[in-house]
Amino acid sequence: MSIVKKIIVYSFAFIGCISLLFLSIAKFDNDDSFKKEIVSGILWINAPDDSNGFKILSSKHPLYNIVVFHRDKEFWVGGSFLYKGNKLHDVHLSNITGFDGQYIYLNNDEYLKYCDVKCN
């Protein structure tokens, strides 16, 4: 082999070894879910770009009185939320996965709908 081909082969081998070394040392977070924790009765769902808190003040299934916090206990919205589904007999903090301003999403692909005026 010519000297140029040897340099190219050894370069690729070196880069491959460095890549394997990096992959064996680096830790990748493959968890797609957000980090959840309950502090003082408030469920906090922490995402890389934001966090929301949820507190169930009262419940009479399918109607729930919930307060939603934004970031550091900054009040976002509160009031009545109506359960829209048939899989749960009671909604708990552990069932909540997120909020988009209108719906509180649950871990069973159902949701609670915000009732700004009247729940139907």
N, C-alpha and C positions, 0 to 999 in steps of 0.2 A: 504494500500500500504506500501511496505517496505520503509525504509529510503532512500535506493539507488535509487529506482524508483522515489521518490519525488524529490530528488536532480536532477535527469536527466530531469524530466518534468519542474521543475522550471528553470533549466539552459537553456533549449530550449525556454521557455517563455521569459526569460531575453534577450537572444540573438535575438529573434524575435522582441521584443520591441526596442532594440538598433538599429536593422536594419531598422525598420520603421521610427524611429527618424532620422537616417542618410538620408534615402531616402526623407523624407519630408523637410530636411534642404538643402541638396546638390542640386546644380544647374547643370544640364547636358546640354551641347550644342548639340542639335540634328540636327543642320543645317549642311548638308553635303557640301554646297557650300563654296567657298572661299570668303574672304572679298574683296570687290571691292570698289575702290574710284578713282575719277578723280582729279588729282592735276596738275595745270599748263598745262592742255591739254593732260596729260599723264594718261592713265588708268593703275592703279596699282592693280594687283590681288595678294593678300597676302595669302600664304598658310603656314601651320605650319613649313614646311621644306624649303621654298623658296618663292621668289616673282618675278614677271615679270611686266614690264611696256610696254605699247603699245602707239605709237603716229602715227596717220595717217597724213602723210605729204601732200599727194595729192590723189585724187581719180577720176577715169574716169571708172565707172562701166563697166566691171567686173575687171578692173585692179587698184590696190591700191599700193601706195608707202608708206610703213610702216617701222618704226624703232622699234625694240624690245630691251628693256633694261633688264638687269639681276641685281637683287638686287638694290643697291643704285646708280641708274642712270649709271651703268656700261654698255656700249654699247655691245650688244650681236650680233645682225644681223640687217641689213637694206637692203631694196631694194623692188623689185616688188613682189607682191602677187596677184595671180589670183583667183578670186571667183569661186568656183566649186559648183554650186547649181542653183536652180531656184526659191527659195522661197522669196528671198530678191531682191529689186530693188536698194538698196543702203546699204552698210555696215557701221555701226556706232560703236564707241567705246563700247557702251552698249551691242552690240551683241557678243563681244569677251569673250570667257571663258578660253582660255589657248593656250599654244604653246609648241610643242615638238621638235623644231629644224627644222622641215620641214613644218608643217601645223599649221595655226592659227585656232583653233576650235571655232565655233559659237554656240550660245544658241539654235539654231534650228536644230542641228545635221548636219549642213553643215560645210564647211571649206574654208579657203583661202590657196592656195598652193604656197610655196616659189618658185620663178623663179630665180634660180641661174645663168642661162645662157639666156634662151629664154622661154617666156611664150607661152604655147600651150593650 
